[in-house]
């Protein structure tokens, strides 16, 4: 559940991961180095976090940033 709006997320976590993987593939075929790295890091964070929340909930992202970096 998205605590900010009290609504269910628009996509499931597996769908979200697939979107991130697709973005990485797109960027690997002509994206700038910055966009390639951003796509790769986004996928890594999502896989390690195991949920969508760090991408949408600012306080959760700030609190989790130290544990994800470990």
C-alpha positions in Angstrom: 0.0 0.0 0.0 1.2 3.5 -0.8 1.0 5.3 2.6 1.1 8.7 0.9 -2.1 8.3 -0.9 -3.6 5.2 0.8 -4.0 3.6 -2.6 -2.5 0.4 -4.0 0.6 1.0 -6.2 -0.2 1.3 -9.9 2.1 -1.7 -10.7 3.2 -4.8 -8.8 6.7 -5.1 -7.7 7.6 -7.7 -10.4 6.1 -5.4 -13.0 8.2 -2.5 -11.6 11.4 -4.6 -11.8 10.6 -5.5 -15.4 10.1 -1.8 -16.2 13.5 -1.0 -14.7 15.1 -3.9 -16.6 13.6 -2.6 -19.8 14.8 0.9 -19.1 18.3 -0.5 -18.6 18.2 -2.3 -21.9 17.1 0.9 -23.7 19.9 2.9 -22.1 22.5 0.3 -22.9 21.6 0.8 -26.6 22.6 4.4 -26.9 22.0 6.2 -23.6 24.4 8.5 -22.0 26.8 7.1 -19.4 24.8 9.0 -16.7 21.5 7.4 -17.8 23.0 4.0 -18.1 24.4 4.2 -14.6 21.2 5.6 -13.2 19.2 2.8 -14.7 21.6 0.2 -13.4 21.6 1.7 -9.9 17.8 2.0 -9.8 17.5 -1.7 -10.6 20.1 -2.6 -8.0 18.3 -0.6 -5.3 14.9 -2.1 -6.1 16.3 -5.6 -6.0 18.0 -5.0 -2.7 15.0 -3.2 -1.1 12.5 -5.7 -2.4 9.7 -3.2 -2.7 8.7 0.0 -4.6 8.5 2.2 -1.5 12.1 3.7 -1.6 11.2 5.1 -5.0 8.0 6.9 -3.9 8.1 7.5 -0.2 10.7 10.2 0.6 11.0 9.5 4.4 11.3 5.7 3.8 14.0 6.4 1.2 15.9 8.5 3.5 15.7 6.0 6.4 16.6 3.1 4.2 19.4 4.7 2.3 21.9 3.7 5.0 20.8 0.1 5.2 20.8 -0.3 1.4 24.3 1.0 1.1 25.6 -1.6 3.6 
